[in-house]
Structure formats: structure tokens, C-alpha cells
Amino acid sequence: QVQAVESGGGSVQAGGSLRLSCVLSGSIYNRNCIGWFRQAPGKEREGVAAANRVGGYTFYADSVKGRFVISLDHAKNAVLLQMNSLKPEDTAMYYCVADPSWCGDSLPRRPDRFAYWGQGTQVTVSS
């Protein structure tokens, strides 16, 4: 089992920045792929960013490349999502996700591929 607890969401003006944090617990072997999904009202849940626990490989949705950075804080068992140059279309509930399977060589896009989910943290970007 893996428990994920997100924090760092909030409201920000367009062009601003936020840093999300997700503290993970449980066996490290159950979180070999770690990442973030988001879901806006009335829209599909979409993968935002992901990283393998080992190897340093990271993956991003095209919509956030160059603006968001995913990183791992191994000492704190945390995954971070630095979000810069935020846009109103980034407004969504952001979920921390983890799975025993490795991410592979591209951004995982199927929500049901991830076994473990946090409860989410809301990000609201105003125009």
C-alpha cells in the first residue's frame, strides 16, 4: 500500500507560480512510477508529469513542457511539482499518483494505470 498526501495548492494570478508537494508512504517498490494528474470540471483526467523513482527520467504533457518541473525529494519521500507561468487553463484538482510499474519511456496517460492516488489539491489560476 502507498499513501499520498498532497499540499501546496492554492489560488494564483496568471503568470504566477506554485509548488505542489506530495509525501508518500509505503514500500518504495510500490511507487516506481510517480507523478501528477489533474482534472478540471467537466474535463477528462489528464496526466501532467511523471518520473521513475530510479533513473532520473521525467515526462511531461505537451501543455506544461517548459513550465512545470517534476522532481523527487528522496530524503522526504516526496514528489514535487514546480509550476511556473501558470495559465487559467491549468486550473484543476491535482492528484499525486504512484504505481509499482515503471513509467516506461513516455508520459503515462491512463488514470487507471496508477494503483495509488492522493486526495488532491486544488489549483486555481485567475486571469
ChimeraX commands (.cxc) that place a marker at each C-alpha (Angstrom):
marker #1 position 0.00,0.00,0.00 radius 0.5
marker #1 position 1.01,3.59,-0.67 radius 0.5
marker #1 position -0.45,6.68,0.91 radius 0.5
marker #1 position -0.04,10.02,-0.83 radius 0.5
marker #1 position -0.76,13.38,0.73 radius 0.5
marker #1 position -0.66,16.48,-1.44 radius 0.5
marker #1 position -0.14,20.06,-0.38 radius 0.5
marker #1 position 0.77,23.39,-1.91 radius 0.5
marker #1 position -2.31,24.15,-3.93 radius 0.5
marker #1 position -4.00,27.50,-3.85 radius 0.5
marker #1 position -5.04,30.49,-5.89 radius 0.5
marker #1 position -2.65,32.47,-8.01 radius 0.5
marker #1 position -2.79,35.01,-10.80 radius 0.5
marker #1 position -1.89,34.06,-14.33 radius 0.5
marker #1 position 1.85,34.09,-14.76 radius 0.5
marker #1 position 2.46,33.16,-11.16 radius 0.5
marker #1 position 3.97,30.04,-9.66 radius 0.5
marker #1 position 3.05,27.31,-7.22 radius 0.5
marker #1 position 4.90,24.32,-5.91 radius 0.5
marker #1 position 2.97,21.19,-5.12 radius 0.5
marker #1 position 4.32,18.58,-2.79 radius 0.5
marker #1 position 3.25,15.01,-2.24 radius 0.5
marker #1 position 4.55,12.99,0.66 radius 0.5
marker #1 position 4.48,9.27,0.00 radius 0.5
marker #1 position 4.49,6.38,2.42 radius 0.5
marker #1 position 4.66,2.65,1.95 radius 0.5
marker #1 position 7.04,0.36,0.15 radius 0.5
marker #1 position 9.24,2.11,-2.37 radius 0.5
marker #1 position 8.66,-0.82,-4.69 radius 0.5
marker #1 position 5.01,0.16,-4.91 radius 0.5
marker #1 position 5.88,3.61,-6.21 radius 0.5
marker #1 position 8.34,3.05,-9.00 radius 0.5
marker #1 position 6.39,5.42,-11.21 radius 0.5
marker #1 position 5.33,8.63,-9.51 radius 0.5
marker #1 position 3.52,11.56,-10.99 radius 0.5
marker #1 position 0.71,14.03,-11.17 radius 0.5
marker #1 position -2.67,14.02,-12.81 radius 0.5
marker #1 position -5.16,16.84,-12.92 radius 0.5
marker #1 position -8.83,17.19,-13.59 radius 0.5
marker #1 position -10.76,20.33,-14.35 radius 0.5
marker #1 position -14.55,20.49,-14.03 radius 0.5
marker #1 position -16.22,18.82,-16.98 radius 0.5
marker #1 position -12.94,17.63,-18.45 radius 0.5
marker #1 position -11.09,14.36,-18.66 radius 0.5
marker #1 position -8.49,13.49,-16.10 radius 0.5
marker #1 position -5.11,14.02,-17.71 radius 0.5
marker #1 position -1.55,13.14,-16.92 radius 0.5
marker #1 position 0.63,16.14,-16.21 radius 0.5
marker #1 position 4.05,14.83,-15.31 radius 0.5
marker #1 position 5.70,11.64,-14.15 radius 0.5
marker #1 position 9.06,10.29,-13.08 radius 0.5
marker #1 position 10.64,6.96,-12.39 radius 0.5
marker #1 position 11.87,6.54,-8.85 radius 0.5
marker #1 position 15.21,5.40,-10.25 radius 0.5
marker #1 position 16.99,6.72,-13.29 radius 0.5
marker #1 position 16.05,10.38,-13.30 radius 0.5
marker #1 position 13.74,10.15,-16.30 radius 0.5
marker #1 position 10.87,12.61,-16.36 radius 0.5
marker #1 position 7.90,13.04,-18.64 radius 0.5
marker #1 position 5.51,15.91,-19.28 radius 0.5
marker #1 position 2.33,16.67,-21.05 radius 0.5
marker #1 position 2.90,18.94,-24.03 radius 0.5
marker #1 position 0.72,21.57,-22.43 radius 0.5
marker #1 position 3.08,22.01,-19.48 radius 0.5
marker #1 position 6.50,21.39,-21.00 radius 0.5
marker #1 position 8.85,24.24,-20.23 radius 0.5
marker #1 position 6.63,25.49,-17.42 radius 0.5
marker #1 position 6.34,22.61,-14.97 radius 0.5
marker #1 position 9.13,20.60,-13.40 radius 0.5
marker #1 position 8.69,17.34,-11.53 radius 0.5
marker #1 position 11.36,16.34,-9.05 radius 0.5
marker #1 position 11.88,13.82,-6.30 radius 0.5
marker #1 position 12.98,14.61,-2.78 radius 0.5
marker #1 position 14.22,11.23,-1.66 radius 0.5
marker #1 position 15.05,12.39,1.85 radius 0.5
marker #1 position 11.45,13.40,2.42 radius 0.5
marker #1 position 9.86,10.65,0.33 radius 0.5
marker #1 position 8.20,13.40,-1.63 radius 0.5
marker #1 position 7.46,14.24,-5.21 radius 0.5
marker #1 position 7.33,17.91,-6.12 radius 0.5
marker #1 position 5.71,19.74,-8.99 radius 0.5
marker #1 position 7.05,23.21,-9.59 radius 0.5
marker #1 position 4.52,25.08,-11.70 radius 0.5
marker #1 position 5.64,28.29,-13.35 radius 0.5
marker #1 position 3.99,30.69,-15.78 radius 0.5
marker #1 position 0.62,29.39,-14.72 radius 0.5
marker #1 position -2.32,29.83,-17.03 radius 0.5
marker #1 position -6.05,29.82,-16.32 radius 0.5
marker #1 position -6.29,26.51,-18.18 radius 0.5
marker #1 position -4.05,24.99,-15.51 radius 0.5
marker #1 position -6.91,25.36,-13.05 radius 0.5
marker #1 position -7.75,21.88,-11.81 radius 0.5
marker #1 position -7.61,19.46,-8.97 radius 0.5
marker #1 position -4.13,18.00,-8.95 radius 0.5
marker #1 position -3.59,14.43,-7.81 radius 0.5
marker #1 position -0.41,12.71,-6.79 radius 0.5
marker #1 position -0.20,9.19,-8.19 radius 0.5
marker #1 position 2.06,6.19,-7.80 radius 0.5
marker #1 position 2.33,2.69,-9.18 radius 0.5
marker #1 position 4.63,-0.34,-8.84 radius 0.5
marker #1 position 5.17,-0.46,-12.60 radius 0.5
marker #1 position 7.87,1.69,-14.08 radius 0.5
marker #1 position 6.71,4.67,-16.11 radius 0.5
marker #1 position 8.32,3.42,-19.29 radius 0.5
marker #1 position 9.64,5.81,-21.90 radius 0.5
marker #1 position 6.74,8.23,-22.19 radius 0.5
marker #1 position 4.19,10.01,-20.04 radius 0.5
marker #1 position 1.61,7.58,-18.67 radius 0.5
marker #1 position -1.79,8.84,-19.75 radius 0.5
marker #1 position -4.28,6.30,-18.46 radius 0.5
marker #1 position -5.51,7.14,-14.97 radius 0.5
marker #1 position -6.34,3.50,-14.24 radius 0.5
marker #1 position -2.73,2.57,-14.76 radius 0.5
marker #1 position -1.89,4.04,-11.35 radius 0.5
marker #1 position -2.71,2.00,-8.30 radius 0.5
marker #1 position -2.37,4.73,-5.69 radius 0.5
marker #1 position -3.87,8.20,-5.58 radius 0.5
marker #1 position -3.83,11.11,-3.22 radius 0.5
marker #1 position -6.95,13.04,-2.37 radius 0.5
marker #1 position -5.92,16.02,-4.45 radius 0.5
marker #1 position -5.05,19.65,-4.00 radius 0.5
marker #1 position -6.85,22.45,-5.79 radius 0.5
marker #1 position -5.01,24.86,-8.06 radius 0.5
marker #1 position -6.87,27.92,-9.28 radius 0.5
marker #1 position -5.32,30.36,-11.72 radius 0.5
marker #1 position -7.08,33.66,-12.26 radius 0.5
marker #1 position -6.87,35.80,-15.37 radius 0.5
marker link #1:1,2 radius 0.2
marker link #1:2,3 radius 0.2
marker link #1:3,4 radius 0.2
marker link #1:4,5 radius 0.2
marker link #1:5,6 radius 0.2
marker link #1:6,7 radius 0.2
marker link #1:7,8 radius 0.2
marker link #1:8,9 radius 0.2
marker link #1:9,10 radius 0.2
marker link #1:10,11 radius 0.2
marker link #1:11,12 radius 0.2
marker link #1:12,13 radius 0.2
marker link #1:13,14 radius 0.2
marker link #1:14,15 radius 0.2
marker link #1:15,16 radius 0.2
marker link #1:16,17 radius 0.2
marker link #1:17,18 radius 0.2
marker link #1:18,19 radius 0.2
marker link #1:19,20 radius 0.2
marker link #1:20,21 radius 0.2
marker link #1:21,22 radius 0.2
marker link #1:22,23 radius 0.2
marker link #1:23,24 radius 0.2
marker link #1:24,25 radius 0.2
marker link #1:25,26 radius 0.2
marker link #1:26,27 radius 0.2
marker link #1:27,28 radius 0.2
marker link #1:28,29 radius 0.2
marker link #1:29,30 radius 0.2
marker link #1:30,31 radius 0.2
marker link #1:31,32 radius 0.2
marker link #1:32,33 radius 0.2
marker link #1:33,34 radius 0.2
marker link #1:34,35 radius 0.2
marker link #1:35,36 radius 0.2
marker link #1:36,37 radius 0.2
marker link #1:37,38 radius 0.2
marker link #1:38,39 radius 0.2
marker link #1:39,40 radius 0.2
marker link #1:40,41 radius 0.2
marker link #1:41,42 radius 0.2
marker link #1:42,43 radius 0.2
marker link #1:43,44 radius 0.2
marker link #1:44,45 radius 0.2
marker link #1:45,46 radius 0.2
marker link #1:46,47 radius 0.2
marker link #1:47,48 radius 0.2
marker link #1:48,49 radius 0.2
marker link #1:49,50 radius 0.2
marker link #1:50,51 radius 0.2
marker link #1:51,52 radius 0.2
marker link #1:52,53 radius 0.2
marker link #1:53,54 radius 0.2
marker link #1:54,55 radius 0.2
marker link #1:55,56 radius 0.2
marker link #1:56,57 radius 0.2
marker link #1:57,58 radius 0.2
marker link #1:58,59 radius 0.2
marker link #1:59,60 radius 0.2
marker link #1:60,61 radius 0.2
marker link #1:61,62 radius 0.2
marker link #1:62,63 radius 0.2
marker link #1:63,64 radius 0.2
marker link #1:64,65 radius 0.2
marker link #1:65,66 radius 0.2
marker link #1:66,67 radius 0.2
marker link #1:67,68 radius 0.2
marker link #1:68,69 radius 0.2
marker link #1:69,70 radius 0.2
marker link #1:70,71 radius 0.2
marker link #1:71,72 radius 0.2
marker link #1:72,73 radius 0.2
marker link #1:73,74 radius 0.2
marker link #1:74,75 radius 0.2
marker link #1:75,76 radius 0.2
marker link #1:76,77 radius 0.2
marker link #1:77,78 radius 0.2
marker link #1:78,79 radius 0.2
marker link #1:79,80 radius 0.2
marker link #1:80,81 radius 0.2
marker link #1:81,82 radius 0.2
marker link #1:82,83 radius 0.2
marker link #1:83,84 radius 0.2
marker link #1:84,85 radius 0.2
marker link #1:85,86 radius 0.2
marker link #1:86,87 radius 0.2
marker link #1:87,88 radius 0.2
marker link #1:88,89 radius 0.2
marker link #1:89,90 radius 0.2
marker link #1:90,91 radius 0.2
marker link #1:91,92 radius 0.2
marker link #1:92,93 radius 0.2
marker link #1:93,94 radius 0.2
marker link #1:94,95 radius 0.2
marker link #1:95,96 radius 0.2
marker link #1:96,97 radius 0.2
marker link #1:97,98 radius 0.2
marker link #1:98,99 radius 0.2
marker link #1:99,100 radius 0.2
marker link #1:100,101 radius 0.2
marker link #1:101,102 radius 0.2
marker link #1:102,103 radius 0.2
marker link #1:103,104 radius 0.2
marker link #1:104,105 radius 0.2
marker link #1:105,106 radius 0.2
marker link #1:106,107 radius 0.2
marker link #1:107,108 radius 0.2
marker link #1:108,109 radius 0.2
marker link #1:109,110 radius 0.2
marker link #1:110,111 radius 0.2
marker link #1:111,112 radius 0.2
marker link #1:112,113 radius 0.2
marker link #1:113,114 radius 0.2
marker link #1:114,115 radius 0.2
marker link #1:115,116 radius 0.2
marker link #1:116,117 radius 0.2
marker link #1:117,118 radius 0.2
marker link #1:118,119 radius 0.2
marker link #1:119,120 radius 0.2
marker link #1:120,121 radius 0.2
marker link #1:121,122 radius 0.2
marker link #1:122,123 radius 0.2
marker link #1:123,124 radius 0.2
marker link #1:124,125 radius 0.2
marker link #1:125,126 radius 0.2
marker link #1:126,127 radius 0.2
view
